Amino acid sequence: MIPVDPRGCAGKIIDVHGQKGVVWLRALPALVAEVAERWTLTVRPPFAELSYNYVAPVVGPGGEAWVLKAGVPNRELNDEAAALRLFDGRGIAHLIDADTERGVLLLERVLPGEPLKSVADDDTRVRTVAGLIGELPRPLPADRSPAAAQPFRTIVHLARGLDRLRQTFDGGYGPFPARRVERAAALFAELAGGRPRLIHGDMNPGNVLRAARAPWLAIDPKGYAGDPLFDVATFLNDPPAGLAPADLRRLQARRVALFAEMLAQPRAAVLAWAEAHAVLSGWWSYEDHGRGWEGVLALAALYEALG
């Protein structure tokens, strides 16, 4: 019997997908068994930390160390597979195979795999992420016809989440400060006009792992078309927990300055991306779970003050 224990991700899957998620979870053991047979995999128990997908280490037919990632079929998984094909293992885990119709990806397992968040020195964390952000972005696929659609979601597309916020509250803002939301919308309108590139989209310190074939590799890309400074923002908006406000302010100010220096970008641009992303991230948390938005809204205010 293949071990399938989705308790680590079931709550979030149901939060996001509702009854569709419940049905998918019931079918998960059969899905894992099916793809294990198809790809000749030995499936191990899942990783301890799961979020919106079921993720487990597997052994390939030749003893390869791989990872099986399964989720409710959706655009995010499709975009992840497409992005991984374009990144082609440069600064990121390889895609081995995929069945996006079934919501299943087979991935290189990054070993030894300690997450960047386990590194004590914060400057090392920032320099590592800055190095990957300098390496990862790729040109987007060229359109093959005038009517060809952008294959990846753009920052403009993502920023429409703030329109959904207003629609949800009948033109108001609910628990979100109106000024904060409108300021973020204006920042996105100003920032999203450059020539986009394929970026990771979720460069938080848990998505960067120590590796054997490179010092560090990223995992779990969203695959967005945008400015690499969006990836800086995703890192900044996942700071260490439990810091006193003054300590958090000092940490983020140093991080912003170091990113600006390493990526040769204006400090003001780093702050603007971080502020806009923080508000959008807060809305996503509210939209998916009804909670978890307060901390990033406080970060948005901090970035404005640092400017």
C-alpha positions as CSV (number, residue, x, y, z in Angstrom):
1,M,0.0,0.0,0.0
2,I,1.4,3.4,-1.0
3,P,1.5,5.8,2.0
4,V,-0.8,8.7,1.3
5,D,-1.4,11.1,4.2
6,P,-2.8,14.5,3.1
7,R,-3.5,15.9,6.6
8,G,-0.7,18.4,6.2
9,C,-2.4,20.1,3.2
10,A,-6.1,19.1,3.4
11,G,-7.2,22.2,5.3
12,K,-5.6,24.7,2.8
13,I,-6.8,22.7,-0.2
14,I,-10.4,22.8,1.1
15,D,-10.1,26.5,2.0
16,V,-9.1,27.3,-1.6
17,H,-11.1,24.7,-3.6
18,G,-14.1,24.0,-1.4
19,Q,-16.1,20.9,-2.3
20,K,-13.9,20.3,-5.3
21,G,-11.0,20.0,-2.9
22,V,-12.9,17.5,-0.8
23,V,-13.6,15.3,-3.8
24,W,-10.0,15.6,-5.0
25,L,-8.6,14.5,-1.6
26,R,-10.8,11.4,-1.6
27,A,-9.4,10.4,-5.0
28,L,-5.8,11.2,-4.1
29,P,-4.7,7.7,-3.0
30,A,-5.8,6.3,-6.4
31,L,-4.1,9.1,-8.3
32,V,-0.8,8.6,-6.5
33,A,-1.0,4.8,-7.2
34,E,-1.8,5.5,-10.8
35,V,1.1,7.8,-11.5
36,A,3.5,5.7,-9.4
37,E,2.7,2.8,-11.7
38,R,3.0,4.9,-14.9
39,W,6.4,6.4,-13.9
40,T,7.7,3.4,-12.0
41,L,8.0,5.2,-8.7
42,T,8.5,4.1,-5.2
43,V,6.5,6.7,-3.1
44,R,7.6,7.7,0.4
45,P,5.5,9.4,3.1
46,P,4.9,13.1,2.4
47,F,7.1,15.9,3.5
48,A,6.3,17.3,7.0
49,E,5.6,20.8,5.7
50,L,2.8,20.9,3.1
51,S,0.7,23.8,1.9
52,Y,-1.7,23.8,-1.1
53,N,-0.5,20.5,-2.7
54,Y,0.4,17.0,-1.7
55,V,4.2,16.6,-2.0
56,A,6.2,13.5,-1.3
57,P,9.7,12.2,-2.0
58,V,9.9,9.3,-4.5
59,V,12.5,7.1,-6.0
60,G,12.6,6.7,-9.8
61,P,13.1,3.5,-11.7
62,G,16.9,4.0,-11.8
63,G,17.2,5.0,-8.1
64,E,16.8,8.7,-8.9
65,A,15.8,11.1,-6.0
66,W,12.7,12.8,-7.3
67,V,9.6,14.6,-5.8
68,L,6.0,13.9,-6.7
69,K,3.8,17.0,-6.4
70,A,0.0,16.7,-6.8
71,G,-2.7,19.2,-6.5
72,V,-6.2,20.1,-7.7
73,P,-5.7,20.7,-11.4
74,N,-5.5,24.5,-11.8
75,R,-3.7,27.2,-13.7
76,E,-1.0,27.6,-11.0
77,L,0.2,24.0,-11.6
78,N,0.1,24.5,-15.3
79,D,2.1,27.7,-15.1
80,E,4.6,26.0,-12.7
81,A,5.3,23.2,-15.2
82,A,5.6,25.7,-18.1
83,A,7.9,27.9,-16.2
84,L,10.1,25.0,-15.1
85,R,10.5,23.9,-18.7
86,L,11.7,27.4,-19.6
87,F,14.0,27.8,-16.6
88,D,15.5,24.4,-17.6
89,G,17.2,23.7,-14.2
90,R,19.2,27.0,-14.2
91,G,19.0,28.1,-10.6
92,I,15.9,25.9,-10.0
93,A,14.9,22.3,-9.7
94,H,14.4,20.4,-13.0
95,L,11.0,19.3,-14.1
96,I,11.3,15.5,-14.9
97,D,7.7,15.0,-16.2
98,A,4.2,16.3,-15.8
99,D,0.6,15.5,-16.3
100,T,-1.1,18.9,-15.9
101,E,-4.5,17.5,-16.8
102,R,-4.3,15.4,-13.6
103,G,-2.5,18.1,-11.6
104,V,0.7,16.1,-11.2
105,L,4.4,17.1,-11.5
106,L,7.5,15.0,-11.2
107,L,10.5,17.0,-10.0
108,E,14.1,16.8,-9.2
109,R,14.6,16.4,-5.5
110,V,17.0,19.1,-4.3
111,L,19.4,17.6,-1.8
112,P,20.6,18.0,0.9
113,G,17.6,20.3,0.9
114,E,18.0,22.5,4.0
115,P,15.9,25.6,3.4
116,L,17.5,29.0,3.3
117,K,15.4,30.1,6.3
118,S,17.6,27.8,8.4
119,V,20.6,30.0,7.8
120,A,21.2,32.3,10.8
121,D,23.0,35.1,9.0
122,D,20.4,37.3,7.3
123,D,22.9,39.0,5.0
124,T,23.7,35.6,3.6
125,R,20.0,35.0,3.0
126,V,19.6,38.2,1.1
127,R,22.8,37.7,-1.0
128,T,21.7,34.2,-1.8
129,V,18.2,35.3,-3.0
130,A,19.7,38.3,-4.9
131,G,22.0,35.9,-6.7
132,L,19.1,33.6,-7.8
133,I,17.0,36.6,-8.8
134,G,19.9,37.7,-11.0
135,E,20.1,34.3,-12.5
136,L,16.5,33.1,-12.9
137,P,14.6,35.5,-15.1
138,R,14.1,34.4,-18.7
139,P,12.8,36.0,-21.9
140,L,9.2,35.2,-22.4
141,P,8.2,33.0,-25.4
142,A,7.9,35.0,-28.5
143,D,4.3,35.4,-29.8
144,R,3.7,33.3,-32.9
145,S,0.8,35.3,-34.1
146,P,-0.7,38.8,-33.5
147,A,-3.5,37.1,-31.5
148,A,-1.2,35.0,-29.3
149,A,-2.0,35.4,-25.6
150,Q,0.6,35.9,-23.0
151,P,1.2,32.4,-21.7
152,F,2.0,33.5,-18.1
153,R,0.0,35.8,-15.8
154,T,1.3,39.3,-15.7
155,I,1.7,41.7,-12.8
156,V,-1.2,43.7,-14.2
157,H,-3.3,40.5,-14.1
158,L,-2.3,39.8,-10.5
159,A,-3.0,43.4,-9.4
160,R,-6.6,43.0,-10.4
161,G,-7.0,41.2,-7.1
162,L,-7.4,44.6,-5.6
163,D,-10.4,45.1,-7.9
164,R,-11.9,41.8,-6.5
165,L,-11.3,43.3,-3.0
166,R,-13.5,46.2,-3.8
167,Q,-16.1,44.1,-5.5
168,T,-16.2,41.7,-2.5
169,F,-17.1,44.7,-0.2
170,D,-19.6,46.3,-2.6
171,G,-17.2,49.0,-3.6
172,G,-15.7,49.4,-0.2
173,Y,-12.6,48.0,1.5
174,G,-13.8,45.9,4.4
175,P,-11.1,45.6,7.0
176,F,-8.5,47.0,4.7
177,P,-7.6,50.7,5.0
178,A,-8.8,52.5,1.9
179,R,-5.7,54.6,1.5
180,R,-3.5,51.5,1.7
181,V,-5.4,49.7,-1.0
182,E,-5.6,52.7,-3.4
183,R,-1.9,53.5,-2.8
184,A,-1.0,49.9,-3.7
185,A,-3.2,50.0,-6.9
186,A,-1.4,53.2,-7.9
187,L,2.0,51.7,-7.3
188,F,1.2,48.6,-9.4
189,A,-0.1,50.9,-12.3
190,E,3.2,52.8,-12.1
191,L,5.5,49.8,-11.8
192,A,4.0,47.2,-14.2
193,G,4.8,49.1,-17.4
194,G,8.3,47.7,-18.1
195,R,9.2,44.8,-20.4
196,P,8.3,41.7,-18.5
197,R,10.4,38.6,-18.1
198,L,9.6,35.1,-16.7
199,I,10.2,35.3,-13.0
200,H,9.8,32.9,-10.1
201,G,6.9,34.7,-8.4
202,D,7.2,33.3,-4.9
203,M,10.9,33.6,-3.7
204,N,10.2,33.2,0.0
205,P,13.0,31.7,2.1
206,G,11.3,28.3,2.3
207,N,11.4,28.0,-1.5
208,V,15.3,28.2,-1.7
209,L,17.1,25.0,-0.8
210,R,20.7,24.0,-0.3
211,A,21.7,21.8,-3.3
212,A,24.5,19.5,-4.5
213,R,24.7,20.7,-8.1
214,A,24.7,24.3,-7.1
215,P,25.0,26.0,-3.7
216,W,21.3,26.9,-3.7
217,L,18.3,26.1,-6.0
218,A,14.8,27.5,-6.0
219,I,11.7,25.3,-6.0
220,D,7.9,25.9,-6.5
221,P,7.8,28.8,-9.0
222,K,4.5,30.5,-9.8
223,G,5.8,31.5,-13.2
224,Y,4.7,35.1,-13.7
225,A,5.5,37.6,-16.4
226,G,6.9,40.6,-14.6
227,D,9.8,42.5,-13.1
228,P,12.4,40.6,-11.0
229,L,11.8,43.0,-8.2
230,F,8.5,41.3,-7.6
231,D,10.6,38.3,-6.4
232,V,12.5,40.6,-4.1
233,A,9.1,41.7,-2.7
234,T,8.0,38.1,-2.0
235,F,11.2,37.5,0.0
236,L,10.9,40.8,2.0
237,N,7.3,40.1,2.8
238,D,8.1,36.8,4.6
239,P,10.3,38.1,7.4
240,P,11.3,36.1,10.5
241,A,8.4,35.8,12.9
242,G,8.4,37.4,16.4
243,L,10.5,40.5,15.9
244,A,9.8,43.6,17.8
245,P,8.6,46.5,15.6
246,A,11.9,48.4,15.9
247,D,13.9,45.3,15.1
248,L,11.7,44.5,12.1
249,R,12.1,48.0,10.8
250,R,15.9,47.8,11.1
251,L,16.0,44.4,9.4
252,Q,13.8,45.4,6.5
253,A,15.7,48.7,6.0
254,R,19.0,46.8,5.8
255,R,17.5,44.1,3.5
256,V,16.1,46.8,1.1
257,A,19.5,48.6,1.0
258,L,21.4,45.3,0.3
259,F,19.0,44.2,-2.5
260,A,19.2,47.6,-4.1
261,E,23.0,47.4,-4.0
262,M,23.3,43.8,-5.3
263,L,20.8,44.2,-8.1
264,A,21.8,47.7,-9.0
265,Q,18.3,49.0,-8.6
266,P,17.0,52.2,-7.0
267,R,16.1,51.7,-3.3
268,A,12.8,53.5,-4.0
269,A,11.9,50.9,-6.6
270,V,12.6,48.0,-4.1
271,L,10.4,49.7,-1.5
272,A,7.6,50.4,-4.0
273,W,7.4,46.8,-5.2
274,A,7.5,45.5,-1.6
275,E,4.7,47.9,-0.5
276,A,2.4,47.0,-3.4
277,H,3.0,43.3,-3.1
278,A,2.4,43.4,0.7
279,V,-1.1,44.8,0.2
280,L,-1.9,42.3,-2.6
281,S,-0.5,39.4,-0.4
282,G,-2.8,40.5,2.4
283,W,-5.8,40.4,0.2
284,W,-4.9,36.9,-1.1
285,S,-4.7,35.7,2.5
286,Y,-8.1,37.2,3.2
287,E,-9.6,35.8,0.0
288,D,-8.3,32.3,0.6
289,H,-8.6,32.0,4.3
290,G,-10.4,35.0,5.8
291,R,-7.4,35.8,8.0
292,G,-3.6,36.4,8.0
293,W,-3.6,39.9,6.3
294,E,-2.7,42.1,9.3
295,G,1.0,41.5,9.3
296,V,1.7,42.3,5.7
297,L,-0.5,45.4,5.9
298,A,1.8,46.6,8.7
299,L,4.8,45.9,6.4
300,A,3.3,48.0,3.7
301,A,3.1,50.9,6.1
302,L,6.7,50.3,7.2
303,Y,7.9,50.5,3.5
304,E,6.0,53.7,3.0
305,A,7.7,55.2,6.1
306,L,11.1,54.0,5.0
307,G,10.7,55.9,1.7
